[in-house]
Amino acid sequence: MTSAPIDPVKLDKLARVAIKVGLQLAEGRDLLMTAPMSAAPLVRRITEHAYKAGAGLVTTIYSDEEATLARYKYANDKSFDKGAARLYSGMAEAFKANTARLAISGDNPMMLAGRDPDKVSRANRANSAAYKPALQLITGFDINWNIVSYPNAARAKLMFPNDSEEIAVGKLADAIFKASRVDVDDPIAARKEHNANLKKRWSWLNGKNFASLKYSGPGTDLTIGSADGHRWKGGASEAKNGITCNPNIPTEEVFTTPHRLRVEGTVSSTKPLSHNGTLIEDMQARFEGGRLVQLKASKGRDIFNRVLDTDEGARHWAKWRWYPIPPRFRPRVCSSTTPSTTKMPPATSPWASAMPIASWAGRTSPRTRSSPRAATPPISISTG
Amino acid sequence: MTSAPIDPVKLDKLARVAIKVGLQLAEGRDLLMTAPMSAAPLVRRITEHAYKAGAGLVTTIYSDEEATLARYKYANDKSFDKGAARLYSGMAEAFKANTARLAISGDNPMMLAGRDPDKVSRANRANSAAYKPALQLITGFDINWNIVSYPNAARAKLMFPNDSEEIAVGKLADAIFKASRVDVDDPIAARKEHNANLKKRWSWLNGKNFASLKYSGPGTDLTIGSADGHRWKGGASEAKNGITCNPNIPTEEVFTTPHRLRVEGTVSSTKPLSHNGTLIEDMQARFEGGRLVQLKASKGRDIFNRVLDTDEGARHWAKWRWYPIPPRFRPRVCSSTTPSTTKMPPATSPWASAMPIASWAGRTSPRTRSSPRAATPPISISTG
C-alpha cells in the first residue's frame, strides 16, 4: 500500500548493504528474518541478495498488526500472560546452528495506543520471557545479526503530519536511506568509511578513559559515571562466529557501559519515545545513585511505569538503552558526533501476530555481554 | 489485491466455521496457523474468531510466493537440499503442548512452473524431511487440525480463464463458500448435517465390507482391492486429545485403506493436478500388483516422476491420495456420493517463504494412523 513512494533503487541498495555489510552473510549460511507484513518489498529484496550471496535457506516470519490488534480486542484475559516459547526455542536452535538473524524494523509506533496498559505490559513481559533463549544468542553475539528500517505509514504520518500519507512515507523512506547511507553511488564503501569514523571516535574515547560524562540540554542535566574498565564501541562488531557484522543500520552511536550506581540528575526527551506500539511523550526522568526516582510524561506514563515494574533492575540507568543520541544528549566530551537520525525502534516480534512488538534488539554494551541478565533489556526506547 | 470481490460476510462465516467446527478450538488453547500472505483477510477473521473462542495465543506463519521464487532464481545449488528443521521442531514442540493447527490453502498452483524440476523435487524432499516430526503429530491426530481454502488469484484465472482476475477470484471464492457450506444462514448446522450424511455413507460402506472397488471413466479402468479389516471414514475425526475436528473444509470424501498389492488397471485425470506449485496435466497411470508401472502426462511428467523416486513406496497406490473424487472416479458400489467440489491442494508450507509449498496435510486412513511410515505421503494431489 505504501510501496509506490519508496525509491526502488535505494531500497535495493539498502537490501544489499544489509546482506553484504550488515550481516556479512557467508555462503551456505541460513538466514532468519522477521518483518512486519508491510515491509514485504524490503523482505523480498533482502531475500534476493541473501540468495545471491549464497545463502542456504532464507526464512521470514512476518508480523501482522491487524492480528496483534485482534488479540487486544477479543482475547480473554489469560491470553496476555502467554508467549510463544516453543516456537522461539526452535528459533534459538536455529541460531545455535549458526543461522544469521535479520530484523526489519518498521512497525506502527501507535499500534497499541488506547489498549489496556496492563494487558500490554503483561503481553510484553510474557513475550520477553519466551524470547529470552533466542535473544541471548543475539545480544551475546553468538551469531551475526542486523536490524534495518522500513518506513511505516503511521510513523511517517506522525513525523510528517502535514503531508499526505504517500508523501510522508516517501519522506521517511528518503530519511532512512540517507541515514543508512544508501543514497550514494557506493553504499558499501560509504558504510566502511562511516565505521572508520565511528571507530576514530570510540578509540579516542577509550584513550581518554573518562570517569564520567555530563549531559545537558532542555530539561536535561545528567552526569553518568563510567564503569571501571569500560570500553567504547560503535558501528561494526565481531560476533563469536568470527563474522564482523553491523548490527544497526542506520547507526550513529558510540556507546559504553555506565557505572551501575553513579548516575545523577535529570534527563528529558523532547521528542516522542516509542515502546512496543506505545508512544511516550514529554518524558522526564530523575536519577539518584544510578536509580530512577521520579518519572514524568504527558502521555504513556502508565505503560512506562509498568515497564519499570518488570524487575528490580528496570529502574537502573544501566539497563536503559537510549538511541539515537540527539545532539542535545551528546556528551560534552565528544564534540564531533554526527547528527541525530531517523532511527527506528527495535525489531518486531518474530511472532508479533500473536503478541505486541517485542524488543529483541537492544544495543549490547561490553558489560551486558558479560552479564546475561542484562541481555534482556526491559525497555528499549528510541526517539522518533 | 484480490479481497474486493470476496464476500466479507461469507468469509467471516468460513472463519467462524473453521474455529467452531473445523478445529472445535477449546478455551485457553493456542493456535498455530499457516497461510499465504495473500490470504491475510481470512487469517485476520480466523484470528478474531479464535480469540473470541478463548484462544490462548494465535500465531500465524505466512508464506510469500515472491520470496519462494527468489530462491529458485538466485540461490546456489546446495540451497535446494536444505529444510528448516529447527524451526519445524519448535512447531512440533508446540503441537506436543496441545497447540491446534490450522492451515489456509490458497497458493498459486503454477508458482513453480518452468523452474528446474530437479531443484523443485529436492527442495520438496528436504522440506518433507524437516517437517516430518511436526507432520506426524498432525496426521497421527495427536492434535485437532483443520485446512480451509482461500481463493488464489492465479488459480482463479486458471479455473475461469475468460473472466477478469477480479471476477475470477469472486467466482472461485463463491465456489469455495458453497463447497464449504458457509453460503447458508447457519453454516454450523449445515456442517453437522453434512457430517451426518457422510457418516451414513461410510457406515453403509463399512457394513458392506467390499473386497474391492471398481472405477471406470474416460481413460480409467481400475480395480482397487480393500485392505483386510479396512474401515471407511469421512467428515469429522476425533483427535487423540479428545477433540472432534473436521480436518478438511470443504470435504466431500469418504475414504478407506486400499490393499497394498491389489490395485490393477489404469487411472486418468481429465482435470489438471496441482503438486506444490507445479501443474500436471492429462495424467494417466497404470498399476499392476498395487504398483505404478507406467506414467503418462502432457505436462509436469518430469516433476511427477521425481516425486515417485522419493522412496520405494511412492510408486505404490497405497501411498497415493486422490481428492476430491470426481464423479467419474466414484466407485460403482457407492452410488450416492456428492459431486466434485473446488477442493484446494494441501496446505502451504509453514516456511514456504524459504521453500516451495509443502504437502503437510494428507488424509489419514485407518492404515496410515497405525503406520507412521505412511504418515508422510510423498505426493498429495488434488484435481483443480
Boltz contact constraints between the chains, C-beta under 6 A:
constraints:
  - contact:
      token1: [A, 44]
      token2: [B, 66]
      max_distance: 6.0
  - contact:
      token1: [A, 44]
      token2: [B, 67]
      max_distance: 6.0
  - contact:
      token1: [A, 47]
      token2: [B, 67]
      max_distance: 6.0
  - contact:
      token1: [A, 47]
      token2: [B, 70]
      max_distance: 6.0
  - contact:
      token1: [A, 48]
      token2: [B, 70]
      max_distance: 6.0
  - contact:
      token1: [A, 48]
      token2: [B, 74]
      max_distance: 6.0
  - contact:
      token1: [A, 51]
      token2: [B, 70]
      max_distance: 6.0
  - contact:
      token1: [A, 51]
      token2: [B, 71]
      max_distance: 6.0
  - contact:
      token1: [A, 51]
      token2: [B, 74]
      max_distance: 6.0
  - contact:
      token1: [A, 51]
      token2: [B, 75]
      max_distance: 6.0
  - contact:
      token1: [A, 52]
      token2: [B, 74]
      max_distance: 6.0
  - contact:
      token1: [A, 54]
      token2: [B, 76]
      max_distance: 6.0
  - contact:
      token1: [A, 56]
      token2: [B, 79]
      max_distance: 6.0
  - contact:
      token1: [A, 56]
      token2: [B, 82]
      max_distance: 6.0
  - contact:
      token1: [A, 57]
      token2: [B, 82]
      max_distance: 6.0
  - contact:
      token1: [A, 57]
      token2: [B, 354]
      max_distance: 6.0
  - contact:
      token1: [A, 58]
      token2: [B, 354]
      max_distance: 6.0
  - contact:
      token1: [A, 59]
      token2: [B, 84]
      max_distance: 6.0
  - contact:
      token1: [A, 59]
      token2: [B, 351]
      max_distance: 6.0
  - contact:
      token1: [A, 59]
      token2: [B, 354]
      max_distance: 6.0
  - contact:
      token1: [A, 60]
      token2: [B, 353]
      max_distance: 6.0
  - contact:
      token1: [A, 62]
      token2: [B, 62]
      max_distance: 6.0
  - contact:
      token1: [A, 66]
      token2: [B, 44]
      max_distance: 6.0
  - contact:
      token1: [A, 67]
      token2: [B, 44]
      max_distance: 6.0
  - contact:
      token1: [A, 67]
      token2: [B, 47]
      max_distance: 6.0
  - contact:
      token1: [A, 70]
      token2: [B, 47]
      max_distance: 6.0
  - contact:
      token1: [A, 70]
      token2: [B, 48]
      max_distance: 6.0
  - contact:
      token1: [A, 70]
      token2: [B, 51]
      max_distance: 6.0
  - contact:
      token1: [A, 71]
      token2: [B, 51]
      max_distance: 6.0
  - contact:
      token1: [A, 74]
      token2: [B, 48]
      max_distance: 6.0
  - contact:
      token1: [A, 74]
      token2: [B, 51]
      max_distance: 6.0
  - contact:
      token1: [A, 74]
      token2: [B, 52]
      max_distance: 6.0
  - contact:
      token1: [A, 75]
      token2: [B, 51]
      max_distance: 6.0
  - contact:
      token1: [A, 76]
      token2: [B, 54]
      max_distance: 6.0
  - contact:
      token1: [A, 79]
      token2: [B, 56]
      max_distance: 6.0
  - contact:
      token1: [A, 82]
      token2: [B, 56]
      max_distance: 6.0
  - contact:
      token1: [A, 82]
      token2: [B, 57]
      max_distance: 6.0
  - contact:
      token1: [A, 84]
      token2: [B, 59]
      max_distance: 6.0
  - contact:
      token1: [A, 86]
      token2: [B, 90]
      max_distance: 6.0
  - contact:
      token1: [A, 86]
      token2: [B, 93]
      max_distance: 6.0
  - contact:
      token1: [A, 86]
      token2: [B, 94]
      max_distance: 6.0
  - contact:
      token1: [A, 87]
      token2: [B, 90]
      max_distance: 6.0
  - contact:
      token1: [A, 87]
      token2: [B, 94]
      max_distance: 6.0
  - contact:
      token1: [A, 89]
      token2: [B, 90]
      max_distance: 6.0
  - contact:
      token1: [A, 90]
      token2: [B, 86]
      max_distance: 6.0
  - contact:
      token1: [A, 90]
      token2: [B, 87]
      max_distance: 6.0
  - contact:
      token1: [A, 90]
      token2: [B, 89]
      max_distance: 6.0
  - contact:
      token1: [A, 90]
      token2: [B, 90]
      max_distance: 6.0
  - contact:
      token1: [A, 93]
      token2: [B, 86]
      max_distance: 6.0
  - contact:
      token1: [A, 94]
      token2: [B, 86]
      max_distance: 6.0
  - contact:
      token1: [A, 94]
      token2: [B, 87]
      max_distance: 6.0
  - contact:
      token1: [A, 351]
      token2: [B, 59]
      max_distance: 6.0
  - contact:
      token1: [A, 353]
      token2: [B, 60]
      max_distance: 6.0
  - contact:
      token1: [A, 354]
      token2: [B, 57]
      max_distance: 6.0
  - contact:
      token1: [A, 354]
      token2: [B, 58]
      max_distance: 6.0
  - contact:
      token1: [A, 354]
      token2: [B, 59]
      max_distance: 6.0
